[in-house]
């Protein structure tokens, strides 16, 4: 991966439609998943963090998950170490929606 400040900035802005100056850390992984680069704006300038794994590959986040992927600090740390994060977006249960209003059959007659 030969991307530098300008090309990573351009990808964050155009491909991801995000503001590179937001303070978020943008993660980019090469096709073979052996190296990654992170672009971060610290308030005074851009910082690039880069890593190439000596053996193994970076985890594939579930390709069927079509929403924006946001990693916590702990998940990013695990990803950066080469841990497998595939199940994170498969095993999560659906949110249960509840309402505070009682159903008509449950209401008490006065």
C-alpha positions, 0 to 999 in steps of 0.5 A: 500500500503506497497511499500517502497523506493526500491519497488517504485524505482524498479516500476518506473525503470522497469514497467514505464521504467523511470529514478527514478533519473530524478527529476520527481514525480512518482505517485502510487495508490493502487487498491482500490484507497484510498491511494497513494504514490509519489516517488521523487528524490530531488538531495540528496535522495529519498522522499516519499509522502503518503496520505490515503483518509478518505472518497472517492477515488482518481480519475481514469484517463481515462483507455482508454487513453493508452499513458503516463499520465503527470499531471501539478502541478495544476492537481497533486494538485487537484488529491492529494486532491481527485478531479475528473480528469476523463474528462481531457483526454476525452474532449481535442480536437484533434490538428489541423495540418496546413501548410503554403504552399498554395494549388495549387487552391489558388495560384495567377498566375503571 
